[in-house]
């Protein structure tokens, strides 16, 4: 389990990721000089495929990995904020029960 971070620090970490790219990078075939790559990604509700030159493949993969890390950080932010919200609502409900007037 990862240590708890403040919601603000999770957002700050996510904002530090320099490049983001959705999708998946795949080797479509091996050529005499090395692999040929395709990048598949969602766009306007459909999956699009584009060719990626060999020299760009590492940068595209790094951006895809950045998007995955961004999503993990945002999911942690949501989880922690939901837990905080539930705790605050439960605390408020307990206070309201003790304030009932007859």
C-alpha positions as CSV (number, residue, x, y, z in Angstrom):
1,X,0.0,0.0,0.0
2,X,1.3,3.5,-0.8
3,X,1.6,6.0,1.9
4,X,-1.2,8.6,2.3
5,X,-0.6,11.9,0.6
6,X,-2.6,15.1,0.9
7,X,-5.0,15.7,-2.0
8,X,-3.1,18.8,-2.9
9,X,0.2,16.9,-3.2
10,X,-1.4,14.3,-5.5
11,X,-2.7,17.0,-7.8
12,X,0.7,18.7,-7.7
13,X,2.5,15.4,-8.6
14,X,0.1,14.8,-11.5
15,X,0.7,18.3,-12.8
16,X,4.4,17.6,-12.9
17,X,4.1,14.9,-15.5
18,X,5.5,16.6,-18.6
19,X,3.9,14.5,-21.4
20,X,0.7,12.6,-21.6
21,X,-0.6,10.3,-24.4
22,X,-3.5,7.9,-24.3
23,X,-3.5,4.5,-25.9
24,X,-1.0,1.7,-26.6
25,X,2.2,1.4,-28.6
26,X,2.5,-1.8,-30.5
27,X,5.1,-3.4,-32.8
28,X,3.4,-4.1,-36.0
29,X,6.3,-6.0,-37.6
30,X,10.0,-6.4,-37.6
31,X,11.9,-4.9,-40.5
32,X,15.6,-5.3,-41.5
33,X,16.5,-2.2,-39.4
34,X,14.2,-2.9,-36.5
35,X,10.6,-2.8,-35.5
36,X,7.8,-0.7,-37.0
37,X,5.3,0.8,-34.5
38,X,1.6,1.7,-34.4
39,X,0.0,3.9,-31.8
40,X,-3.6,3.0,-31.0
41,X,-5.6,5.6,-29.1
42,X,-9.3,6.6,-28.4
43,X,-10.5,9.7,-30.3
44,X,-14.1,10.9,-30.4
45,X,-15.5,7.6,-29.3
46,X,-13.4,5.5,-31.7
47,X,-10.0,3.9,-31.7
48,X,-7.6,5.5,-34.2
49,X,-4.3,4.0,-35.3
50,X,-1.3,6.0,-36.4
51,X,2.2,5.0,-37.5
52,X,5.0,6.0,-35.2
53,X,8.5,6.4,-36.6
54,X,11.1,4.2,-34.8
55,X,13.0,7.2,-33.4
56,X,9.8,8.5,-31.8
57,X,8.6,5.3,-30.2
58,X,10.5,5.8,-26.9
59,X,9.0,9.3,-26.4
60,X,5.5,8.0,-27.2
61,X,5.9,5.1,-24.8
62,X,7.1,7.5,-22.1
63,X,4.1,9.8,-22.7
64,X,1.7,6.7,-22.5
65,X,3.4,5.7,-19.2
66,X,3.0,9.3,-18.0
67,X,-0.7,9.1,-18.7
68,X,-1.0,5.9,-16.7
69,X,0.8,7.5,-13.7
70,X,-1.4,10.6,-14.1
71,X,-4.5,8.4,-13.8
72,X,-3.1,6.5,-10.8
73,X,-2.5,9.8,-9.0
74,X,-5.9,11.2,-9.8
75,X,-7.6,7.9,-8.7
76,X,-5.8,8.2,-5.4
77,X,-6.9,11.8,-5.1
78,X,-10.5,10.7,-5.8
79,X,-10.3,7.8,-3.3
80,X,-8.9,10.0,-0.5
81,X,-11.4,12.8,-1.2
82,X,-14.3,10.4,-1.2
83,X,-13.1,9.0,2.1
84,X,-12.8,12.5,3.6
85,X,-16.3,13.4,2.3
86,X,-17.8,10.2,3.9
87,X,-16.1,10.9,7.2
88,X,-17.3,14.5,7.2
89,X,-20.8,13.5,6.3
90,X,-20.9,10.9,9.1
91,X,-19.5,13.4,11.6
92,X,-22.2,15.9,10.6
93,X,-24.9,13.3,10.9
94,X,-23.8,12.4,14.4
95,X,-23.8,16.1,15.4
96,X,-27.3,16.6,13.9
97,X,-28.7,13.6,15.9
98,X,-27.5,15.1,19.2
99,X,-29.1,18.5,18.4
100,X,-32.7,17.3,18.2
101,X,-35.1,19.4,20.1
102,X,-38.4,18.1,21.5
